[in-house]
Amino acid sequence: MALPTSTELIAYLRIESEESSAESGLLTAFVTRATAMVEAWLDRPILSLTSQVFVDEAVSDRGYVTKLLVPVTPIKTATVVIVDKDGVTVPSADYRINLLTGEIFADPGVRWSNGPYTITCTVGLADHPRYSARIEAILSQAILDVAADLYHARNPRSASESAGGGASTTYVNQCLPERVQVALQPYRNWSPV
């Protein structure tokens, strides 16, 4: 399974082939925009982004820390590289990673006192262990729902439009439909404090 395309949106909307060819570019744009809107609402990328750089200041009253944090999750643990302020790479044997929370814990007896630390890694929901089995289907449906919503309410501030002897437009704030927000809530980014 992959994220939806304009072809899937055409089938979802039950658009006839003549109409779909005329609106092909528009439908592709709606899928692209819907994907971006879902990612923005989730506050994390859907697909894996490699070589992302994060900085943990490693500030503590004790003068050292035993935990660093990557604020965007999940992270692909095999890609993590941590470098201190002097450019020295922290040995991977000195820490363990919680890929779902982004927390990097120093092994017992290890303390980090040469911050800030630069953490380079791969992040994105596609790195979640349940992505293929569960999350991707939920995200795909959410993207289709948002794209369909954009298609039906082409006026960017309208919730609905009607025609036939007159036109009526109802204006609302543009956001993800409520059912989409409910479906996506468990996958919204959060960072432990």
C-alpha positions in Angstrom: 0.0 0.0 0.0 1.1 3.5 -0.7 -0.3 7.0 0.0 -3.1 7.9 -2.3 -2.7 9.3 -5.8 -5.1 11.4 -8.0 -6.3 8.1 -9.6 -7.5 6.9 -6.3 -9.1 10.3 -5.6 -10.9 10.1 -8.9 -12.3 6.6 -8.0 -13.2 7.8 -4.4 -15.1 10.8 -5.8 -16.7 8.7 -8.6 -15.7 11.2 -11.3 -16.3 10.2 -14.9 -13.2 9.7 -17.1 -13.9 12.8 -19.3 -14.2 15.0 -16.3 -11.2 13.5 -14.6 -9.0 14.2 -17.6 -10.1 17.8 -17.7 -9.4 18.2 -14.0 -6.3 15.9 -13.7 -3.9 18.7 -12.6 -6.4 20.0 -10.1 -7.0 16.6 -8.6 -3.2 16.0 -8.3 -2.9 19.3 -6.6 -5.7 18.5 -4.1 -3.9 15.2 -3.2 -0.6 17.0 -2.7 -2.3 19.8 -0.6 -4.2 17.3 1.4 -1.0 15.3 2.2 0.7 18.5 3.3 -2.3 19.5 5.5 -2.3 16.1 7.2 1.4 16.3 7.8 1.1 19.9 9.2 -1.7 18.8 11.5 0.3 15.8 12.7 3.3 18.0 13.1 5.5 15.3 11.7 6.4 13.9 8.3 4.6 10.9 7.0 7.4 9.4 4.8 11.0 9.0 6.1 13.1 12.1 5.9 16.8 11.3 6.0 19.6 13.3 7.5 17.4 15.5 9.6 19.4 17.6 12.1 18.2 18.4 15.7 20.0 20.1 18.5 19.6 19.3 22.2 21.2 22.0 24.4 21.8 19.5 27.1 21.2 22.1 29.8 21.1 20.9 33.4 21.7 22.3 36.9 24.0 19.3 37.5 26.4 20.2 34.7 25.5 17.0 32.8 22.6 15.2 31.3 21.7 11.5 30.9 18.9 12.0 28.3 18.7 13.8 24.9 15.6 14.3 22.9 14.7 14.3 19.2 11.5 16.3 19.0 10.1 14.7 15.8 9.2 11.0 16.0 9.4 8.2 15.3 13.1 8.0 14.6 15.0 5.2 12.8 17.4 4.1 15.4 20.0 2.7 13.0 20.5 6.2 11.5 21.2 8.1 14.7 24.5 10.0 14.9 25.2 12.2 18.0 28.0 14.8 17.9 29.0 17.0 20.9 30.0 20.7 20.6 33.6 19.8 19.8 32.6 17.6 16.9 33.3 14.4 18.7 30.8 11.6 17.8 29.2 9.9 20.8 29.8 6.1 20.6 26.5 4.3 19.8 27.4 1.8 22.6 26.9 4.6 25.1 23.1 5.0 24.7 19.8 3.4 23.9 16.9 5.0 21.9 13.2 5.0 22.3 12.2 5.4 18.6 8.6 6.3 19.4 9.3 9.1 21.9 12.6 10.3 20.5 14.3 9.9 23.9 18.0 8.9 23.9 19.1 7.6 27.2 22.7 7.4 28.3 23.7 3.9 29.5 24.4 3.5 33.2 27.6 5.4 34.2 27.6 7.6 31.0 27.0 11.3 31.4 26.9 14.0 28.7 28.4 17.3 29.7 29.8 18.8 26.4 26.6 20.2 24.9 24.9 21.3 22.8 24.6 17.9 21.1 23.7 17.7 17.4 21.6 14.6 16.5 21.3 13.6 12.9 18.8 10.9 12.1 15.9 9.7 9.9 12.4 10.6 11.1 8.9 10.0 9.9 5.8 8.0 10.6 6.9 5.4 8.0 9.5 4.4 10.5 6.9 3.4 13.1 6.8 -0.4 13.5 3.0 -0.5 12.9 3.1 1.8 9.9 2.4 -0.8 7.2 0.0 -2.8 9.2 -2.2 0.0 10.5 -1.1 3.6 10.3 -0.7 3.9 6.5 -4.3 2.9 5.9 -5.6 5.5 8.3 -3.3 8.2 6.8 -4.4 7.2 3.2 -8.1 7.5 4.1 -7.5 10.8 5.9 -5.7 12.2 2.8 -8.5 11.1 0.5 -11.1 12.6 2.9 -9.3 16.0 3.0 -8.7 16.0 -0.8 -12.4 15.2 -1.4 -13.3 18.0 1.0 -11.1 20.4 -0.9 -12.6 19.3 -4.2 -16.2 19.8 -3.0 -15.6 23.1 -1.3 -13.3 24.8 -3.9 -13.9 28.2 -2.4 -11.2 28.1 0.3 -13.4 29.6 3.0 -16.6 27.8 2.3 -18.1 24.8 4.0 -20.6 24.2 1.3 -21.9 25.7 -1.9 -25.2 25.3 -3.7 -26.5 26.5 -7.1 -29.7 26.4 -9.1 -31.7 29.6 -9.3 -29.1 31.3 -7.0 -25.9 30.6 -5.2 -25.3 30.2 -1.4 -22.0 29.9 0.3 -21.4 29.2 4.0 -18.1 30.4 5.4 -16.1 28.6 8.1 -12.5 28.4 9.1 -10.6 26.0 6.8 -9.2 23.0 8.7 -9.3 19.2 8.6 -12.7 17.7 8.9 -13.5 16.6 12.4 -13.7 12.8 11.6 -10.2 13.1 10.1 -8.8 14.8 13.2 -10.3 12.1 15.4 -8.7 9.3 13.2 -5.3 11.1 13.2 -5.2 12.1 16.9 -3.3 9.0 18.1 -0.5 9.8 15.6 -0.1 13.5 16.3 3.5 14.4 17.3 4.2 15.0 21.0 7.5 15.4 22.8 8.0 14.2 26.3 9.1 16.9 28.7 
